[in-house]
């Protein structure tokens, strides 16, 4: 297996662990984003940390997005004592639609499998126009377009 194959496997595995931690039955794009932020030593990780988007900051943005989404339908987290998510380890989370689309967009951003690098996967996640990731980044005050531009610049100058 190539280094990229190992990286993809690691991101998918870490993403599934993030989904399990959330009590989610599916691994979605935001779980992959958390996994990329946790995987040090790549240009994708460096772009995120330069934007002050480490794993913890992304987790906080996702938590704010969850609270904001609930409040949009009239539910307040402070008014209810919600139980912790169920972490059924019997069935690993399956890849969700947003994760599959993000990976497809990442692959499409590369000129071929040999050109594929971690930053392509990050770009595939950031290019999501609707959903949890863009809402969480907006609530965190992140300029998603600017972040995507930095990822593209990084792809031009860095190999890994």
TAVEN-V945128 format. One record per helix or strand of 2 or more residues. SS is the DSSP state (2 for helix, 1 for strand). FROM is the first residue (numbers start at 1). TO is the last residue. If there is no record, write none. Layout:
BEGIN
ss from to
SS FROM TO
SS FROM TO
END
This chain:
BEGIN
ss from to
2 3 22
1 26 27
2 29 38
2 43 50
2 55 72
1 94 95
2 97 109
2 113 115
2 118 126
2 132 139
2 144 157
END
